[in-house]
């Protein structure tokens, strides 16, 4: 079994947030916290491939980490959206050390002026060689769905970055596009709001941008790759 670096954000896993935040407690045993069956993972893989996405299915967090690492060539510029999934597979921890890539995310965070940091997110952060993220939902019909507040995530995924790699646990697999919307707005937003209360001291997060990727880009069909993990990861 492949190993992976330690998650240094254990307080922001769904389980930890549900224990610490009473507003999240009603969702503690929600179906979206559990991985779906391997048959449904296979169905999602088939749906995504039918829509032109390249898909890798792995069994463990360690396998997810190694697969992701091996998909990014030496010397590539890399940025990542905030992702509990990336934290849980150890990728965020790995990025804080020596890597064979140009870690643009570290450059962005090193800028302390809010306006300049925002400009870095808008420009170099969105146009990297590889943008790494997760999704709030992936449907068995082959649709990717996610949301953000600022636009820095959906912008990079939709068009800005040269390549996009999505990592998602089997708890994010849903039936169709309608359920993807439901999972994003009724579950993922509540969990992200709990994280935001702890991390930033704000009352809640908000969905300002909601994006659905229905098919691979016909002019660049290999641009988005998806790693599906047979485990529950993130929210």
C-alpha positions as CSV (number, residue, x, y, z in Angstrom):
1,X,0.0,0.0,0.0
2,X,1.4,3.4,-1.0
3,X,2.0,5.8,1.8
4,X,1.4,9.6,1.7
5,X,2.6,12.6,3.7
6,X,0.9,13.6,6.9
7,X,-2.2,15.8,6.8
8,X,-1.3,18.8,8.9
9,X,-4.9,20.2,8.8
10,X,-6.6,17.5,10.9
11,X,-8.8,20.1,12.5
12,X,-10.5,20.8,9.1
13,X,-11.5,17.3,8.2
14,X,-15.3,16.8,8.1
15,X,-15.2,14.6,11.2
16,X,-13.3,17.2,13.2
17,X,-15.4,20.1,12.0
18,X,-18.6,18.2,12.8
19,X,-17.4,17.7,16.4
20,X,-16.3,21.3,16.9
21,X,-19.1,23.1,15.1
22,X,-22.7,22.6,16.3
23,X,-24.1,24.1,13.1
24,X,-22.5,21.2,11.2
25,X,-23.5,18.5,13.7
26,X,-26.9,17.6,11.9
27,X,-24.9,16.4,8.9
28,X,-22.5,14.2,10.9
29,X,-23.9,10.9,9.5
30,X,-25.1,12.2,6.2
31,X,-24.8,9.8,3.2
32,X,-22.4,12.3,1.5
33,X,-19.8,11.5,4.2
34,X,-19.6,7.9,3.0
35,X,-18.0,6.4,-0.1
36,X,-20.3,4.9,-2.6
37,X,-20.0,1.3,-3.9
38,X,-17.3,0.3,-6.3
39,X,-20.0,-0.3,-8.9
40,X,-21.1,3.4,-8.7
41,X,-17.4,4.5,-8.9
42,X,-17.2,2.5,-12.1
43,X,-20.4,4.1,-13.4
44,X,-18.9,7.6,-12.7
45,X,-15.7,6.6,-14.5
46,X,-17.7,5.4,-17.5
47,X,-19.8,8.6,-17.5
48,X,-16.7,10.8,-17.3
49,X,-14.9,9.0,-20.1
50,X,-18.0,9.1,-22.3
51,X,-17.8,12.9,-21.9
52,X,-14.2,13.0,-22.9
53,X,-12.4,13.2,-19.5
54,X,-9.4,11.0,-18.7
55,X,-10.0,9.1,-15.5
56,X,-7.8,7.2,-13.1
57,X,-9.4,5.1,-10.3
58,X,-7.3,4.3,-7.2
59,X,-8.0,2.6,-4.0
60,X,-6.2,4.5,-1.3
61,X,-5.1,8.0,-0.3
62,X,-1.5,6.9,-0.8
63,X,-2.3,5.7,-4.3
64,X,-4.0,9.1,-5.0
65,X,-1.0,11.0,-3.8
66,X,1.4,9.0,-5.9
67,X,-0.8,9.1,-9.0
68,X,-1.2,12.9,-8.7
69,X,2.5,13.4,-8.2
70,X,3.5,11.3,-11.2
71,X,1.1,13.1,-13.5
72,X,2.9,16.4,-13.0
73,X,6.2,16.7,-15.0
74,X,9.4,18.1,-13.5
75,X,9.6,21.9,-13.9
76,X,5.9,22.5,-14.4
77,X,4.3,25.5,-12.7
78,X,1.7,24.3,-10.2
79,X,-1.1,26.0,-8.3
80,X,-3.9,24.5,-6.2
81,X,-7.3,25.7,-4.9
82,X,-8.0,25.2,-1.2
83,X,-9.0,21.5,-0.9
84,X,-9.6,19.4,2.2
85,X,-9.1,16.4,-0.2
86,X,-5.6,17.6,-1.1
87,X,-4.8,18.1,2.6
88,X,-6.1,14.6,3.4
89,X,-3.9,12.8,0.8
90,X,-0.9,14.8,2.0
91,X,-0.4,16.8,-1.2
92,X,-0.6,20.2,0.6
93,X,2.0,19.0,3.1
94,X,4.2,17.8,0.3
95,X,4.0,21.2,-1.5
96,X,5.4,22.9,1.6
97,X,8.7,21.1,1.1
98,X,11.1,20.6,-1.8
99,X,9.2,19.6,-5.0
100,X,10.4,19.2,-8.6
101,X,7.9,22.0,-9.7
102,X,7.5,25.7,-9.6
103,X,5.1,26.1,-6.7
104,X,3.1,29.2,-7.7
105,X,0.7,28.7,-4.7
106,X,3.6,29.4,-2.3
107,X,4.6,32.5,-4.3
108,X,1.0,33.8,-4.0
109,X,0.8,33.2,-0.2
110,X,4.2,34.9,0.3
111,X,2.7,38.1,-1.0
112,X,1.3,40.0,2.0
113,X,-0.3,42.9,0.2
114,X,-3.9,41.9,-0.3
115,X,-4.3,43.7,-3.7
116,X,-1.0,42.3,-5.1
117,X,-1.9,38.8,-3.8
118,X,-5.3,39.0,-5.5
119,X,-3.6,40.0,-8.8
120,X,-1.3,37.0,-8.5
121,X,-4.3,34.7,-8.0
122,X,-6.0,36.3,-11.1
123,X,-2.9,36.1,-13.4
124,X,-0.2,33.6,-12.8
125,X,-2.3,31.6,-10.3
126,X,-5.0,30.9,-12.9
127,X,-2.7,30.2,-15.9
128,X,-0.3,27.7,-14.5
129,X,0.8,24.5,-16.3
130,X,-1.2,22.4,-13.7
131,X,-4.1,23.5,-11.6
132,X,-4.9,21.0,-8.8
133,X,-8.3,20.8,-7.1
134,X,-11.2,18.7,-6.1
135,X,-14.9,18.9,-6.9
136,X,-18.0,19.1,-4.7
137,X,-19.7,16.5,-6.8
138,X,-19.1,14.1,-9.7
139,X,-22.1,12.5,-11.3
140,X,-22.5,9.0,-12.7
141,X,-23.6,10.8,-15.9
142,X,-20.1,12.3,-16.2
143,X,-20.5,15.8,-14.9
144,X,-18.1,17.7,-12.7
145,X,-19.5,20.3,-10.3
146,X,-17.9,22.8,-8.0
147,X,-18.2,26.3,-6.5
148,X,-16.2,29.1,-5.0
149,X,-16.6,32.6,-3.6
150,X,-13.8,34.6,-5.4
151,X,-13.7,33.0,-8.8
152,X,-10.1,32.0,-8.6
153,X,-11.0,28.3,-8.6
154,X,-13.7,28.1,-11.2
155,X,-11.6,30.5,-13.5
156,X,-8.5,28.3,-13.5
157,X,-10.5,25.1,-14.0
158,X,-12.8,26.5,-16.8
159,X,-10.1,27.9,-19.0
160,X,-7.1,29.5,-17.5
161,X,-4.8,26.6,-16.6
162,X,-3.0,24.6,-19.3
163,X,-3.9,21.3,-17.4
164,X,-6.3,20.5,-14.6
165,X,-6.1,17.5,-12.3
166,X,-9.2,16.8,-10.1
167,X,-9.0,14.4,-7.1
168,X,-12.2,13.3,-5.5
169,X,-13.3,10.7,-3.0
170,X,-16.1,8.3,-3.7
171,X,-18.3,10.1,-1.2
172,X,-18.6,12.9,-3.9
173,X,-20.2,10.7,-6.5
174,X,-23.9,11.4,-7.1
175,X,-26.6,10.3,-9.5
176,X,-26.9,13.2,-11.9
177,X,-26.4,16.9,-12.4
178,X,-29.4,17.8,-10.3
179,X,-28.0,15.9,-7.3
180,X,-24.6,17.5,-7.9
181,X,-26.3,20.9,-7.4
182,X,-28.0,19.6,-4.3
183,X,-24.8,18.1,-2.8
184,X,-22.9,21.3,-3.5
185,X,-25.4,23.7,-2.0
186,X,-26.9,21.6,0.9
187,X,-23.8,19.7,2.1
188,X,-20.5,21.0,0.8
189,X,-21.4,24.7,1.5
190,X,-22.4,23.8,5.1
191,X,-19.1,22.0,5.6
192,X,-17.0,24.8,4.0
193,X,-18.9,27.3,6.2
194,X,-17.8,25.4,9.3
195,X,-14.2,25.5,8.0
196,X,-14.4,29.2,7.3
197,X,-15.8,29.9,10.8
198,X,-12.7,28.2,12.2
199,X,-10.1,29.4,9.8
200,X,-11.3,33.0,9.2
201,X,-13.7,33.9,11.9
202,X,-16.5,34.6,9.5
203,X,-20.2,33.6,10.0
204,X,-20.3,31.4,6.9
205,X,-18.9,30.9,3.4
206,X,-21.0,31.6,0.3
207,X,-21.4,30.3,-3.2
208,X,-20.8,33.2,-5.6
209,X,-19.7,31.1,-8.6
210,X,-21.1,27.6,-9.4
211,X,-19.6,25.7,-12.3
212,X,-20.6,22.6,-14.1
213,X,-18.2,20.9,-16.5
214,X,-20.4,18.8,-18.8
215,X,-17.8,17.7,-21.3
216,X,-14.1,17.9,-22.0
217,X,-12.9,20.9,-24.0
218,X,-13.3,19.8,-27.7
219,X,-10.2,21.8,-28.6
220,X,-8.1,20.3,-25.8
221,X,-9.7,17.0,-24.7
222,X,-6.8,15.9,-22.5
223,X,-6.7,19.0,-20.5
224,X,-8.8,17.7,-17.5
225,X,-7.8,14.5,-15.7
226,X,-9.8,13.0,-12.8
227,X,-8.5,10.8,-10.1
228,X,-11.3,8.9,-8.3
229,X,-10.5,7.4,-5.0
230,X,-12.3,4.5,-3.4
231,X,-12.4,6.3,-0.1
232,X,-14.3,9.1,1.6
233,X,-12.3,12.3,1.2
234,X,-13.0,16.0,1.8
235,X,-16.5,17.5,1.5
